[in-house]
Amino acid sequence: MTKQTEIRILSVDDHRLFREGIATVIKNQSDMVLVAEAASGPEALQRFRELHPDVTLMDLRLRDSGGIEAMIAILSHFPKARVILASTFDGELETQGAQRAGAWGHILKTMHPKEIVDAIRHVHAGRKTFLPEDAAHTTQQLSDKRLMLRVSEILADAAGGTRTRDTGPRLHISEDIVKNYLKQFMQKLGARDEANPLTIAARRGFIRL
């Protein structure tokens, strides 16, 4: 495999352990090379500007800025950039919104390494690669731990005066998914449909108003 035909990859993630894992996976691929790593949105843009990678793996939840925002910043300067968003859970990303923002794909960090490198190859070949089960999984019942993690973020926003329609974009999910989380939360509490989730959560000690 010549240098000219290798897929040149930029890895963007604020967790060093994940970056190291991706680096190891790519190192073992004869048709790929990791040209750079970045831990923030601004650093990702700088590395992209310097190296013009073929494919960028972008963490959905960077600490300094969301992955979608960092991707949009790159695309504003380099419209042909091919970015794959990486998330920890399915259902964290609203697929149609991500595609409209310019993403070429979506992977889960828990996927098998072969699936990750296959997604990179597909995107490099010009084929968008998104998880086919995304839409279905967002309406399935979630584990208690995952549900409460999401609902706590939503209710914290609500307690601070943030509207539901504004919480979705911050968490990179649609407003419908936000409502689905709240619905499942209410069902687990056995609360009436017409009850206010924020009030119920405060009364039962989940949050403080």
C-alpha positions, 0 to 999 in steps of 0.5 A: 500500500503506497502513501498516496492510497492510504486513508489519512485519518484525524482522530478527535476525542477529549478522552486519551484512552479512546484516542489510543484505542483508535490509534492502535486499531488504525495502526493495524490497517494496511490501508490507513494512517493516523495523521493527527489527533486532537482533543478539542474543537479548535485543535481539530480545526487547526489540525485539519487546516494543516493536514487535510485528512481524508476522514475525521473521527469526531467525538460527539461530546467534546468538553469545550464544544459539541462534536457537531459544532466542531464539525460545522466549524471544519465544514465552514472552511472545508466543505468537502471534509468527511466527518464521522461522529462517534458516540457512546450510546445509540440514540444520542445522535439524531441521524437526520439532523446530523446529516443535515449538519454535514456528517458522513457517518455515525459510529458507536465507540463500543462497536467492534474495531472491524465495524469502525474501520469498515465505516471509515472505508465506506465514507472514504469511498463516498458512501455515507454510513449511519446506524440503521437502528438509530431511529428505532432504538430511540423509542425503545425502553432504556435501562434505568441508569441510562434513562436517569442520566439523560432525564437528569440533564433534561430536568436540570435544564428545565429547572434553570428555565431552558425550554425543551426545544432548546435542550434537544440541540444542546444534547444533540438529540431531537425534541421528540427524543427529549419528550420520549425520555420524559415519558419513560421517566414518568412511566417508571415513576407511575405518574399521570400523563398530565403531571409535570415531570419537573414537579414530580422529580422535585417532590421525589428528591431527584432534583432541587428547585 
